[in-house]
């Protein structure tokens, strides 16, 4: 996986499918774009994740340089940073379309 900007944050907060007590068991929440690509939403700060996804959104933290590990487990086509998710699209248990 390549192509992240050089000034990308060193640590990311990533929405996951369900609450877990051990980050090793976290499953990133993937989204599907309107054109069918697999997308991962990442947040540069925890307060941004809460503001954009809601206080109840499960999440896990990951150093940016380890994003490749996430890709190796389940490849994705695009990474979106600090994207606001409208209330009606905040469904942690299902893949949603990102517009």
Secondary structure as UniProt FT lines:
FT   TURN            6..7
FT   STRAND          11..16
FT   HELIX           23..25
FT   STRAND          30..33
FT   TURN            34..35
FT   STRAND          38..43
FT   HELIX           46..53
FT   TURN            55..56
FT   STRAND          59..63
FT   HELIX           64..66
FT   HELIX           67..73
FT   STRAND          78..81
FT   HELIX           87..89
FT   TURN            92..93
FT   STRAND          97..98
//
